[in-house]
Amino acid sequence: MHRSPVVVRHAHAEDVPSLMPLWDQFCAQEDLGVTSGVPGDVEERVSERIRESDAAVAAGRHPTYRLALAVHEGEQVGFASLSVVDRGLLTTAAAVVVDVVHVVDGQRKRGVGTALLREALLLAEEVGASDVVVNTPSRGRDVNRFYARLGFSPMVVRRSSSVAALRRRLGVEPRLELTVDLTPVQRSLRRRALLTPRRPAIRTSDGRAAGR
C-alpha cells in the first residue's frame, strides 16, 4: 500500500499551543522536566522566537528561527526546532542548530526525521550558513547512528557548568539582587559586579577588620 508523503510546514506563533502535547511527549521520552533545567515557559519562548524571526524577514533580513512541523494525513507526527546562530570569531558564516527533533511513536523510520532535517538544510541554504549542527543525546545509539548515516560527525565537546557552581569555584559573590526587570544599565552593572571578585578583608593582629 502506497504511503502518502510527509509534509513539512513552518509553524506560526498561533500554532505553538497545539504543539505542546508533542513537546510533552519529547520531554517524557528524554526523561526531561523542570528539575533537569528545562524551563517551563517553552510555549511562550518559542512563540516569541517565531515572532522575532517573522519580524526580521518582514524587515528584509534573514530568518533567525524556524519551528518545522511534520504532518502526515492531517496528523502532527513530529517537529524540529531550528535556530540560526553566530559561530563567534572563528568564522563569519552562521550555523543552523537543530535544537530538538521529535518524531511521535509509531511514525519512526518512515521518513519523518529525514523530512525535518531537509528543512534544516533548506534554512541553512536560505541564510548562507556553513554548517548544520544537531544536538544529540550521548547515550542515544540509534539517534547517533541516524545522524552519522547522514554525514554528521562529532566536532567539539562542550562542557557545561551552572552559574551558581561556577561562581563558587571562581570565588565570585553576587552583589545585586537578580531580577528579570533590569534596564540595560542595571544589567551592565550587575554583570560587572558578578565578574569582580570580592577582596578578602584585611585584618589587624587582634583579628579586627582594617579599613582600606
Backbone as a chain_set.jsonl record, in Angstrom:
{"seq": "MHRSPVVVRHAHAEDVPSLMPLWDQFCAQEDLGVTSGVPGDVEERVSERIRESDAAVAAGRHPTYRLALAVHEGEQVGFASLSVVDRGLLTTAAAVVVDVVHVVDGQRKRGVGTALLREALLLAEEVGASDVVVNTPSRGRDVNRFYARLGFSPMVVRRSSSVAALRRRLGVEPRLELTVDLTPVQRSLRRRALLTPRRPAIRTSDGRAAGR", "coords": {"N": [[0.844, -1.202, 0.0], [0.605, 2.163, -0.904], [2.17, 4.807, 0.78], [1.218, 7.988, 1.809], [3.049, 11.061, 1.359], [5.142, 12.706, 3.827], [4.47, 15.911, 4.948], [6.093, 18.946, 5.449], [5.792, 21.895, 7.172], [6.086, 25.412, 8.022], [5.723, 26.379, 11.297], [3.493, 28.687, 12.81], [3.217, 31.381, 15.226], [0.734, 31.152, 16.412], [0.299, 28.473, 16.185], [1.723, 27.177, 18.113], [0.601, 26.542, 20.762], [-0.93, 24.212, 20.18], [1.042, 22.406, 19.731], [2.134, 21.661, 22.087], [1.425, 19.131, 23.317], [3.086, 17.418, 21.798], [5.549, 18.361, 22.593], [5.481, 17.656, 25.306], [5.498, 14.883, 25.006], [8.065, 14.56, 23.953], [9.638, 15.454, 26.138], [8.961, 13.506, 28.047], [9.911, 11.242, 26.774], [12.655, 11.725, 26.65], [13.133, 11.892, 29.285], [12.952, 14.382, 30.56], [12.468, 17.362, 32.492], [11.273, 19.91, 34.766], [13.098, 19.812, 36.869], [15.408, 19.032, 35.627], [16.386, 21.222, 34.419], [15.024, 22.196, 32.234], [13.209, 24.831, 31.052], [9.926, 25.885, 32.063], [8.438, 27.619, 30.532], [8.313, 27.168, 27.807], [6.462, 27.329, 25.716], [5.798, 30.054, 25.528], [8.335, 31.118, 24.966], [9.072, 29.905, 22.515], [7.043, 30.877, 20.852], [7.668, 33.599, 20.939], [10.187, 33.581, 19.725], [9.501, 32.815, 17.137], [7.938, 35.024, 16.377], [9.884, 37.061, 16.477], [11.618, 36.188, 14.468], [9.913, 36.295, 12.245], [9.527, 39.051, 12.172], [12.083, 39.884, 11.507], [12.316, 38.878, 8.903], [10.269, 40.337, 7.669], [11.45, 42.79, 7.734], [13.319, 42.567, 5.822], [15.514, 41.012, 6.373], [17.416, 37.973, 7.132], [15.756, 34.961, 8.277], [15.729, 34.086, 11.765], [14.98, 31.994, 13.286], [13.208, 28.905, 13.207], [10.39, 26.849, 13.412], [9.785, 23.743, 12.51], [7.18, 21.784, 11.357], [6.036, 18.545, 11.057], [3.653, 16.884, 9.146], [1.363, 14.281, 8.622], [-1.072, 12.963, 6.67], [-2.914, 14.768, 7.78], [-2.292, 14.654, 10.464], [-0.262, 15.664, 13.181], [3.005, 14.688, 13.281], [5.577, 15.105, 14.104], [8.241, 17.386, 15.009], [10.681, 20.016, 14.581], [13.058, 22.101, 16.063], [14.707, 24.88, 14.985], [17.508, 26.889, 14.981], [19.183, 29.822, 13.969], [22.484, 30.624, 14.351], [25.198, 32.714, 15.391], [28.559, 31.929, 14.891], [30.63, 32.962, 16.309], [34.01, 34.276, 16.693], [35.526, 32.609, 15.115], [34.643, 32.182, 12.539], [32.966, 33.842, 9.836], [30.627, 32.865, 8.907], [27.316, 31.767, 9.593], [25.573, 29.227, 11.514], [23.17, 26.612, 11.388], [21.414, 25.413, 14.015], [20.068, 22.46, 15.094], [17.992, 22.266, 17.489], [16.091, 20.596, 18.722], [14.706, 17.531, 17.698], [11.831, 15.753, 17.186], [9.983, 12.816, 16.787], [6.893, 11.277, 16.7], [5.831, 8.351, 18.517], [5.439, 5.353, 16.698], [5.671, 6.505, 14.242], [8.238, 6.519, 13.48], [11.184, 5.816, 11.524], [10.026, 6.173, 9.096], [10.585, 8.23, 7.481], [10.077, 10.707, 8.59], [11.877, 12.07, 10.336], [13.962, 12.507, 8.514], [12.697, 14.208, 6.682], [12.334, 16.461, 8.31], [14.983, 17.187, 8.83], [15.723, 17.842, 6.284], [14.434, 20.234, 6.037], [15.973, 21.75, 7.787], [18.326, 21.861, 6.298], [17.436, 23.352, 4.082], [16.883, 25.775, 5.351], [19.482, 26.478, 6.151], [20.71, 26.895, 3.681], [19.188, 29.032, 2.845], [19.9, 31.14, 4.578], [22.585, 31.272, 4.203], [24.269, 29.717, 5.782], [27.111, 27.86, 6.975], [27.178, 25.369, 8.123], [25.208, 22.648, 9.442], [24.169, 21.878, 12.586], [23.559, 19.428, 15.02], [21.919, 18.652, 18.072], [22.518, 15.946, 20.082], [21.626, 13.134, 22.145], [23.981, 11.754, 24.424], [23.842, 9.05, 24.938], [22.154, 8.059, 23.078], [22.081, 5.711, 20.995], [20.828, 4.758, 18.594], [19.861, 7.156, 17.55], [22.237, 8.591, 17.147], [23.461, 6.975, 15.257], [21.714, 7.333, 13.143], [22.144, 10.062, 12.519], [24.854, 9.897, 11.861], [24.789, 8.387, 9.516], [23.836, 10.269, 7.79], [25.949, 11.92, 7.483], [26.775, 13.49, 9.623], [29.201, 14.328, 12.017], [31.139, 14.04, 15.063], [32.229, 17.124, 16.465], [33.04, 18.907, 18.521], [33.504, 18.915, 22.052], [31.354, 20.052, 24.427], [31.513, 21.553, 27.545], [29.631, 22.032, 30.452], [28.581, 24.229, 33.033], [26.73, 25.111, 35.898], [25.67, 28.451, 36.686], [25.722, 29.077, 39.383], [27.439, 27.103, 40.456], [29.832, 27.665, 39.102], [30.297, 30.243, 40.012], [30.882, 29.739, 42.687], [33.282, 28.277, 42.407], [34.966, 30.17, 41.262], [35.084, 32.006, 43.2], [33.409, 34.216, 43.248], [31.023, 36.514, 44.318], [27.55, 37.22, 44.27], [26.345, 40.541, 44.034], [24.235, 42.138, 43.517], [20.69, 42.124, 43.596], [19.059, 39.565, 41.836], [17.012, 40.012, 39.05], [14.4, 39.996, 36.617], [13.56, 42.317, 35.518], [15.424, 44.298, 34.704], [17.078, 47.279, 33.638], [19.058, 48.061, 30.673], [21.38, 49.402, 31.617], [21.411, 48.644, 34.322], [21.724, 45.886, 33.991], [24.306, 45.845, 32.952], [25.758, 46.87, 35.128], [25.21, 44.867, 37.013], [26.388, 42.658, 35.773], [29.049, 43.472, 35.78], [29.518, 43.577, 38.524], [29.175, 40.902, 39.25], [31.32, 39.715, 38.003], [33.492, 40.689, 39.277], [35.714, 39.747, 41.623], [35.278, 39.58, 45.154], [37.354, 41.238, 47.401], [39.321, 39.778, 50.0], [38.881, 40.584, 53.44], [41.166, 42.732, 55.154], [42.86, 42.062, 58.049], [43.734, 43.126, 61.356], [46.311, 42.523, 63.829], [44.913, 41.809, 66.096], [42.683, 40.607, 65.104], [40.632, 42.18, 64.143], [38.774, 43.733, 61.454], [40.453, 45.735, 59.138], [40.355, 49.092, 57.879], [40.215, 50.174, 54.413]], "CA": [[0.0, 0.0, 0.0], [1.408, 3.376, -1.016], [2.01, 5.719, 1.915], [1.269, 9.389, 1.409], [4.275, 11.692, 1.845], [5.134, 13.595, 4.985], [4.53, 17.319, 4.571], [6.695, 19.797, 6.478], [5.459, 23.321, 7.032], [6.605, 26.294, 9.065], [4.716, 26.677, 12.311], [3.312, 30.087, 13.197], [3.11, 31.558, 16.672], [-0.561, 30.652, 16.88], [0.309, 27.008, 16.143], [2.531, 26.633, 19.195], [-0.157, 25.851, 21.821], [-1.361, 22.866, 19.774], [2.22, 21.538, 19.663], [2.601, 21.34, 23.425], [1.408, 17.683, 23.57], [4.288, 16.816, 21.216], [6.666, 18.739, 23.471], [5.376, 16.814, 26.494], [5.97, 13.55, 24.615], [9.521, 14.623, 23.85], [10.204, 15.539, 27.486], [8.793, 12.201, 28.692], [10.79, 10.291, 26.092], [14.039, 12.016, 27.023], [13.166, 11.98, 30.736], [13.237, 15.765, 30.887], [11.481, 18.01, 33.34], [11.732, 21.163, 35.364], [14.254, 19.573, 37.715], [16.595, 18.832, 34.81], [16.802, 22.503, 33.868], [14.222, 22.596, 31.086], [12.264, 25.848, 31.508], [8.529, 25.548, 31.876], [7.77, 28.61, 29.699], [8.753, 26.902, 26.439], [5.445, 27.799, 24.771], [5.966, 31.499, 25.355], [9.637, 31.394, 24.353], [9.038, 29.515, 21.111], [6.186, 31.845, 20.17], [8.403, 34.853, 20.812], [11.237, 33.388, 18.715], [8.855, 32.835, 15.822], [7.562, 36.406, 16.077], [11.112, 37.814, 16.198], [12.103, 35.775, 13.153], [8.991, 36.863, 11.256], [9.797, 40.487, 12.094], [13.338, 40.038, 10.768], [12.015, 38.643, 7.492], [9.467, 41.472, 7.206], [12.36, 43.931, 7.604], [14.253, 42.293, 4.746], [16.674, 40.264, 6.847], [17.248, 36.524, 7.141], [15.093, 34.422, 9.475], [16.619, 33.719, 12.869], [14.453, 30.804, 13.956], [12.118, 28.242, 12.494], [9.825, 25.641, 14.005], [9.289, 22.927, 11.401], [6.151, 20.861, 11.803], [5.785, 17.452, 10.115], [2.251, 16.472, 9.143], [1.068, 13.147, 7.745], [-2.511, 12.703, 6.579], [-3.608, 15.67, 8.678], [-1.875, 14.445, 11.859], [1.07, 16.145, 13.529], [3.809, 13.5, 13.582], [6.913, 15.456, 14.561], [8.641, 18.787, 14.867], [12.107, 20.319, 14.761], [13.345, 23.478, 16.444], [15.899, 25.25, 14.22], [17.994, 28.223, 15.326], [20.327, 30.354, 13.231], [23.37, 31.177, 15.379], [26.518, 33.247, 15.056], [29.569, 30.993, 15.39], [31.687, 33.652, 17.029], [35.134, 34.861, 15.974], [36.23, 31.624, 14.301], [34.175, 32.242, 11.16], [31.912, 34.827, 9.6], [29.425, 32.152, 8.493], [26.446, 31.297, 10.669], [25.246, 27.802, 11.501], [21.81, 26.266, 11.798], [21.452, 24.426, 15.085], [18.84, 21.701, 15.284], [17.901, 22.159, 18.944], [15.265, 19.437, 19.082], [13.934, 16.812, 16.687], [10.984, 14.752, 17.828], [9.048, 12.076, 15.946], [5.996, 10.569, 17.611], [5.878, 6.884, 18.487], [4.661, 4.76, 15.622], [5.967, 7.18, 12.981], [9.682, 6.497, 13.247], [11.685, 5.031, 10.39], [9.108, 6.375, 7.975], [10.998, 9.417, 6.749], [9.7, 11.964, 9.246], [13.101, 12.743, 10.764], [14.682, 12.948, 7.317], [11.989, 15.369, 6.15], [12.601, 17.597, 9.183], [16.363, 17.608, 8.604], [15.75, 18.504, 4.978], [14.031, 21.615, 6.297], [17.151, 22.408, 8.369], [19.221, 22.131, 5.18], [16.872, 24.452, 3.305], [17.091, 27.004, 6.117], [20.907, 26.795, 6.083], [20.972, 27.464, 2.367], [18.49, 30.317, 2.766], [20.61, 32.173, 5.338], [24.008, 31.226, 3.89], [25.024, 29.072, 6.866], [28.127, 26.925, 6.5], [27.018, 24.056, 8.742], [24.02, 22.289, 10.209], [24.631, 21.234, 13.817], [22.455, 18.778, 15.728], [22.119, 18.246, 19.459], [22.161, 14.533, 20.217], [21.903, 12.556, 23.469], [25.233, 10.986, 24.412], [23.56, 7.622, 25.009], [21.17, 7.691, 22.069], [22.833, 4.994, 19.969], [20.098, 4.748, 17.331], [19.811, 8.527, 17.042], [23.557, 8.947, 16.656], [23.674, 6.232, 14.015], [20.906, 8.001, 12.124], [22.845, 11.264, 12.085], [26.117, 9.501, 11.233], [24.498, 7.96, 8.146], [23.601, 11.477, 7.008], [27.194, 12.67, 7.363], [27.113, 14.264, 10.81], [30.306, 13.755, 12.779], [31.447, 14.838, 16.262], [33.143, 18.23, 16.198], [33.578, 19.523, 19.728], [32.846, 18.534, 23.296], [31.014, 21.218, 25.23], [31.375, 21.319, 28.977], [28.654, 22.969, 30.995], [28.561, 24.432, 34.478], [25.704, 26.061, 36.316], [26.227, 29.735, 37.109], [25.973, 29.029, 40.832], [28.633, 26.291, 40.711], [31.0, 28.386, 38.602], [30.526, 31.369, 40.916], [31.584, 29.224, 43.871], [34.634, 27.886, 42.03], [35.759, 31.355, 40.976], [35.09, 32.872, 44.367], [32.681, 35.436, 42.925], [29.784, 36.61, 45.063], [26.578, 38.163, 43.684], [26.211, 41.743, 44.859], [22.968, 42.786, 43.208], [19.561, 41.207, 43.568], [18.72, 39.132, 40.492], [15.643, 40.328, 38.648], [14.238, 39.976, 35.166], [13.123, 43.637, 35.094], [16.56, 45.2, 34.768], [17.366, 48.102, 32.477], [20.392, 47.737, 30.139], [22.433, 49.908, 32.509], [21.434, 47.781, 35.505], [22.314, 44.606, 33.603], [25.748, 46.055, 32.833], [26.305, 46.995, 36.475], [25.148, 43.566, 37.67], [27.399, 41.801, 35.17], [30.356, 43.908, 36.269], [29.621, 43.187, 39.927], [29.314, 39.448, 39.349], [32.62, 39.302, 37.491], [34.561, 41.276, 40.091], [35.838, 39.02, 42.891], [35.324, 40.398, 46.365], [38.647, 41.114, 48.079], [39.208, 39.372, 51.403], [39.119, 41.668, 54.395], [42.489, 42.796, 55.79], [42.636, 42.082, 59.495], [44.856, 43.516, 62.198], [46.839, 41.435, 64.63], [43.932, 41.375, 67.087], [41.568, 39.943, 64.439], [39.606, 43.107, 63.658], [38.918, 44.13, 60.06], [41.057, 47.044, 58.987], [39.79, 49.865, 56.772], [41.047, 50.28, 53.213]], "C": [[0.877, 1.249, 0.0], [1.106, 4.321, 0.147], [2.146, 7.143, 1.427], [2.488, 10.058, 2.023], [4.055, 12.534, 3.096], [5.303, 15.025, 4.481], [5.107, 18.117, 5.735], [6.325, 21.245, 6.188], [6.037, 24.1, 8.191], [5.487, 26.618, 10.041], [4.683, 28.179, 12.582], [3.143, 30.171, 14.714], [1.798, 31.005, 17.206], [-0.649, 29.13, 16.843], [0.926, 26.393, 17.395], [1.713, 25.96, 20.29], [-0.571, 24.434, 21.449], [-0.199, 21.89, 19.708], [2.712, 21.107, 21.041], [2.476, 19.844, 23.777], [2.613, 16.962, 22.974], [5.51, 17.133, 22.065], [6.656, 17.882, 24.739], [5.829, 15.387, 26.192], [7.489, 13.508, 24.539], [10.173, 14.635, 25.221], [10.108, 14.194, 28.206], [9.739, 11.175, 28.082], [12.234, 10.469, 26.516], [14.21, 12.136, 28.527], [13.573, 13.38, 31.176], [12.125, 16.331, 31.747], [12.05, 19.27, 33.918], [13.001, 20.939, 36.176], [15.517, 19.364, 36.911], [17.058, 20.113, 34.147], [16.043, 22.929, 32.638], [13.18, 23.602, 31.553], [10.83, 25.452, 31.214], [7.792, 26.522, 30.984], [8.1, 28.412, 28.231], [7.742, 27.411, 25.421], [5.613, 29.281, 24.478], [7.261, 31.818, 24.627], [9.652, 31.047, 22.873], [8.19, 30.497, 20.31], [6.92, 33.159, 19.934], [9.513, 34.739, 19.768], [10.65, 33.424, 17.308], [8.491, 34.264, 15.435], [8.79, 37.248, 15.741], [11.668, 37.469, 14.824], [11.224, 36.343, 12.042], [9.238, 38.354, 11.075], [11.086, 40.75, 11.311], [13.109, 39.873, 9.271], [11.228, 39.815, 6.909], [10.331, 42.713, 6.986], [13.421, 43.696, 6.533], [15.507, 41.558, 5.169], [16.387, 38.763, 6.799], [16.459, 36.095, 8.371], [16.126, 34.024, 10.517], [16.195, 32.437, 13.557], [13.345, 30.213, 13.096], [11.677, 27.008, 13.271], [9.173, 24.871, 12.872], [8.339, 21.871, 11.949], [5.886, 19.827, 10.71], [4.35, 16.965, 10.266], [2.082, 15.31, 8.169], [-0.42, 12.842, 7.817], [-3.292, 13.502, 7.625], [-3.213, 15.555, 10.142], [-0.46, 14.969, 12.071], [1.915, 14.961, 14.005], [5.225, 13.836, 14.037], [7.18, 16.935, 14.393], [10.141, 18.905, 15.057], [12.245, 21.797, 15.067], [14.692, 23.856, 15.841], [16.292, 26.687, 14.527], [19.183, 28.596, 14.454], [21.216, 31.076, 14.226], [24.661, 31.704, 14.764], [27.566, 32.321, 15.668], [30.75, 31.687, 16.044], [32.806, 34.133, 16.126], [35.83, 33.895, 15.027], [35.829, 31.683, 12.835], [33.089, 33.304, 11.033], [30.597, 34.164, 9.215], [28.634, 31.693, 9.708], [26.293, 29.79, 10.572], [23.787, 27.653, 11.887], [21.912, 25.149, 12.824], [20.085, 23.778, 15.208], [18.737, 21.421, 16.779], [17.215, 20.86, 19.358], [14.674, 18.843, 17.815], [13.125, 15.754, 17.421], [10.034, 14.15, 16.812], [8.193, 11.23, 16.872], [6.153, 9.062, 17.456], [4.967, 6.361, 17.384], [4.923, 5.382, 14.263], [7.459, 7.176, 12.67], [10.042, 5.523, 12.137], [10.719, 5.071, 9.209], [9.414, 7.668, 7.22], [10.659, 10.735, 7.394], [10.942, 12.743, 9.668], [13.896, 13.276, 9.585], [14.031, 14.19, 6.718], [12.254, 16.615, 6.992], [14.031, 18.106, 9.006], [16.523, 18.266, 7.238], [15.349, 19.968, 5.133], [15.177, 22.407, 6.921], [18.151, 22.768, 7.269], [18.728, 23.308, 4.35], [17.061, 25.786, 4.021], [18.55, 27.433, 6.051], [21.259, 27.439, 4.744], [20.334, 28.844, 2.23], [19.269, 31.431, 3.438], [22.103, 32.188, 5.05], [24.853, 30.621, 4.989], [25.999, 28.045, 6.294], [27.913, 25.514, 7.017], [25.624, 23.905, 9.32], [24.505, 21.462, 11.388], [23.429, 20.639, 14.535], [22.86, 18.479, 17.158], [21.648, 16.809, 19.613], [22.441, 14.055, 21.626], [23.143, 11.677, 23.405], [24.983, 9.489, 24.396], [22.543, 7.158, 23.966], [21.836, 7.011, 20.89], [22.123, 5.047, 18.628], [20.06, 6.138, 16.71], [21.157, 8.927, 16.453], [23.902, 8.199, 15.373], [22.912, 6.879, 12.865], [21.633, 9.232, 11.597], [24.162, 10.922, 11.389], [25.893, 9.08, 9.782], [24.274, 9.162, 7.223], [24.838, 12.368, 6.913], [27.553, 13.535, 8.536], [28.23, 13.552, 11.578], [30.582, 14.62, 13.995], [32.463, 15.922, 15.925], [33.815, 18.757, 17.458], [32.809, 18.991, 20.928], [32.593, 19.799, 24.099], [30.865, 20.817, 26.68], [30.5, 22.418, 29.561], [28.76, 23.033, 32.515], [27.425, 25.375, 34.806], [26.385, 27.344, 36.791], [26.59, 29.701, 38.588], [27.249, 28.254, 41.138], [29.89, 27.019, 40.263], [31.326, 29.572, 39.491], [31.286, 30.915, 42.157], [33.037, 28.901, 43.55], [35.54, 29.093, 41.816], [35.842, 32.304, 42.161], [34.409, 34.2, 44.123], [31.344, 35.422, 43.653], [28.822, 37.582, 44.377], [26.389, 39.35, 44.603], [24.921, 42.496, 44.589], [21.877, 41.744, 43.156], [19.208, 40.861, 42.128], [17.268, 39.446, 40.204], [15.565, 40.333, 37.143], [13.866, 41.35, 34.627], [14.25, 44.649, 35.206], [16.66, 46.017, 33.488], [18.724, 47.682, 31.92], [21.532, 48.212, 31.022], [22.544, 49.034, 33.752], [22.034, 46.418, 35.186], [23.829, 44.716, 33.513], [26.403, 46.145, 34.197], [26.307, 45.652, 37.199], [26.214, 42.629, 37.119], [28.789, 42.167, 35.681], [30.571, 43.484, 37.717], [29.865, 41.703, 40.08], [30.688, 38.97, 38.912], [33.784, 39.879, 38.27], [34.657, 40.549, 41.42], [35.921, 39.972, 44.067], [36.653, 40.162, 47.081], [38.454, 40.68, 49.524], [39.548, 40.541, 52.326], [40.512, 41.575, 54.978], [42.278, 42.956, 57.291], [43.915, 42.454, 60.228], [45.283, 42.333, 63.052], [45.866, 40.952, 65.683], [42.675, 40.804, 66.451], [40.493, 40.869, 63.935], [39.872, 43.472, 62.202], [39.445, 45.539, 59.976], [40.417, 47.784, 57.809], [40.736, 49.94, 55.608], [41.257, 51.742, 52.874]], "O": [[1.788, 1.372, 0.818], [-0.053, 4.598, 0.457], [3.091, 7.47, 0.708], [2.923, 9.663, 3.105], [2.952, 13.002, 3.378], [6.19, 15.303, 3.674], [4.659, 17.977, 6.873], [6.531, 21.743, 5.081], [6.428, 23.531, 9.21], [4.421, 27.084, 9.638], [5.716, 28.848, 12.582], [2.953, 29.159, 15.389], [1.746, 30.459, 18.308], [-1.577, 28.555, 17.411], [0.682, 25.226, 17.704], [2.097, 24.875, 20.728], [-0.566, 23.546, 22.301], [-0.412, 20.68, 19.637], [3.614, 20.275, 21.145], [3.345, 19.325, 24.478], [3.116, 16.005, 23.563], [6.394, 16.294, 22.241], [7.709, 17.433, 25.193], [6.471, 14.751, 27.028], [8.122, 12.556, 24.995], [11.145, 13.917, 25.455], [11.045, 13.783, 28.89], [10.301, 10.339, 28.79], [12.956, 9.493, 26.718], [15.301, 12.446, 29.005], [14.425, 13.548, 32.048], [10.994, 15.847, 31.732], [13.174, 19.66, 33.604], [13.891, 21.79, 36.174], [16.612, 19.504, 37.456], [18.025, 20.097, 33.386], [16.389, 23.947, 32.039], [12.336, 23.258, 32.38], [10.555, 24.765, 30.23], [6.619, 26.295, 30.689], [8.162, 29.384, 27.478], [8.138, 27.884, 24.355], [5.574, 29.707, 23.324], [7.286, 32.694, 23.763], [10.183, 31.805, 22.062], [8.575, 30.903, 19.213], [6.81, 33.758, 18.865], [9.756, 35.681, 19.013], [11.243, 34.001, 16.396], [8.709, 34.673, 14.294], [8.746, 38.062, 14.819], [12.135, 38.347, 14.098], [11.727, 36.814, 11.022], [9.17, 38.866, 9.958], [11.173, 41.714, 10.549], [13.644, 40.636, 8.466], [11.488, 40.239, 5.784], [10.005, 43.576, 6.171], [14.316, 44.521, 6.351], [16.468, 41.485, 4.403], [15.279, 38.335, 6.474], [16.484, 36.778, 9.395], [17.256, 33.668, 10.184], [16.962, 31.856, 14.326], [12.648, 30.917, 12.366], [12.505, 26.222, 13.729], [8.143, 25.281, 12.337], [8.668, 21.155, 12.895], [5.554, 20.181, 9.578], [3.893, 16.671, 11.37], [2.585, 15.344, 7.045], [-0.955, 12.509, 8.875], [-4.206, 12.985, 8.266], [-3.743, 16.283, 10.981], [0.427, 14.746, 11.247], [1.589, 14.313, 14.999], [6.003, 12.927, 14.327], [6.435, 17.645, 13.718], [10.786, 18.018, 15.616], [11.629, 22.641, 14.415], [15.707, 23.229, 16.145], [15.489, 27.603, 14.348], [20.08, 27.783, 14.229], [20.779, 32.025, 14.878], [25.141, 31.196, 13.75], [27.468, 31.969, 16.843], [31.771, 31.052, 16.306], [32.593, 34.374, 14.938], [36.648, 34.32, 14.212], [36.603, 31.271, 11.971], [32.39, 33.621, 11.995], [29.557, 34.823, 9.196], [29.203, 31.285, 10.72], [26.821, 29.157, 9.657], [23.24, 28.473, 12.624], [22.433, 24.072, 12.536], [19.075, 24.455, 15.402], [19.32, 20.459, 17.278], [17.696, 20.13, 20.224], [14.194, 19.576, 16.95], [13.672, 14.957, 18.183], [9.364, 14.866, 16.069], [8.722, 10.536, 17.741], [6.554, 8.568, 16.403], [3.866, 6.87, 17.172], [4.464, 4.868, 13.243], [7.886, 7.778, 11.685], [9.327, 4.562, 11.852], [10.618, 4.121, 8.434], [8.604, 8.139, 6.422], [10.922, 11.788, 6.814], [11.052, 13.938, 9.392], [14.443, 14.377, 9.648], [14.723, 15.116, 6.296], [12.384, 17.711, 6.447], [14.268, 19.314, 9.028], [17.365, 19.146, 7.062], [15.87, 20.836, 4.433], [15.346, 23.592, 6.63], [18.752, 23.842, 7.298], [19.519, 24.167, 3.959], [17.36, 26.801, 3.392], [18.837, 28.622, 5.91], [22.015, 28.409, 4.69], [20.886, 29.722, 1.567], [19.303, 32.553, 2.932], [22.824, 33.027, 5.592], [26.027, 30.965, 5.127], [25.737, 27.438, 5.255], [28.408, 24.556, 6.423], [24.95, 24.883, 9.642], [25.182, 20.451, 11.202], [22.389, 21.288, 14.644], [24.0, 18.099, 17.426], [20.498, 16.495, 19.305], [23.395, 14.516, 22.252], [23.335, 10.938, 22.439], [25.814, 8.73, 23.897], [22.122, 6.001, 23.973], [22.13, 7.661, 19.886], [22.753, 5.352, 17.615], [20.208, 6.288, 15.497], [21.215, 9.533, 15.383], [24.571, 8.748, 14.497], [23.417, 6.96, 11.745], [21.734, 9.432, 10.386], [24.542, 11.589, 10.427], [26.714, 9.38, 8.916], [24.499, 9.074, 6.016], [24.781, 13.449, 6.328], [28.546, 14.26, 8.474], [28.201, 12.335, 11.76], [30.292, 15.816, 13.974], [33.429, 15.682, 15.201], [35.017, 19.024, 17.463], [31.626, 18.663, 20.835], [33.529, 20.534, 24.413], [30.171, 19.853, 27.001], [30.624, 23.588, 29.199], [28.996, 22.027, 33.184], [27.18, 26.335, 34.075], [27.531, 27.322, 37.24], [27.626, 30.224, 38.999], [28.052, 28.676, 41.969], [30.903, 26.997, 40.961], [32.498, 29.882, 39.707], [32.201, 31.591, 42.626], [33.929, 29.218, 44.336], [36.726, 29.055, 42.142], [36.58, 33.289, 42.128], [34.784, 35.208, 44.723], [30.618, 34.429, 43.608], [29.239, 38.658, 43.947], [26.285, 39.188, 45.819], [24.552, 43.392, 45.348], [22.105, 40.614, 42.724], [19.071, 41.752, 41.29], [16.393, 39.174, 41.027], [16.545, 40.637, 36.464], [13.852, 41.548, 33.412], [14.055, 45.74, 35.742], [16.37, 45.526, 32.397], [19.482, 47.009, 32.62], [22.538, 47.518, 31.169], [23.65, 48.715, 34.188], [22.763, 45.851, 36.0], [24.554, 43.815, 33.935], [27.471, 45.575, 34.417], [27.258, 45.319, 37.906], [26.864, 41.899, 37.868], [29.604, 41.293, 35.976], [31.67, 43.08, 38.095], [30.654, 41.277, 40.924], [31.172, 37.943, 39.387], [34.941, 39.593, 37.961], [33.78, 40.708, 42.269], [36.547, 41.029, 43.991], [37.032, 39.019, 47.335], [37.54, 41.15, 50.202], [40.401, 41.371, 52.014], [40.998, 40.481, 55.268], [41.597, 43.878, 57.739], [45.021, 42.145, 59.786], [44.674, 41.265, 62.995], [45.963, 39.811, 66.133], [41.698, 40.538, 67.15], [39.516, 40.402, 63.348], [41.019, 43.519, 61.759], [38.951, 46.439, 60.657], [39.984, 47.152, 56.845], [41.944, 49.788, 55.784], [41.932, 52.057, 51.894]]}, "num_chains": 1, "name": "protein.A"}
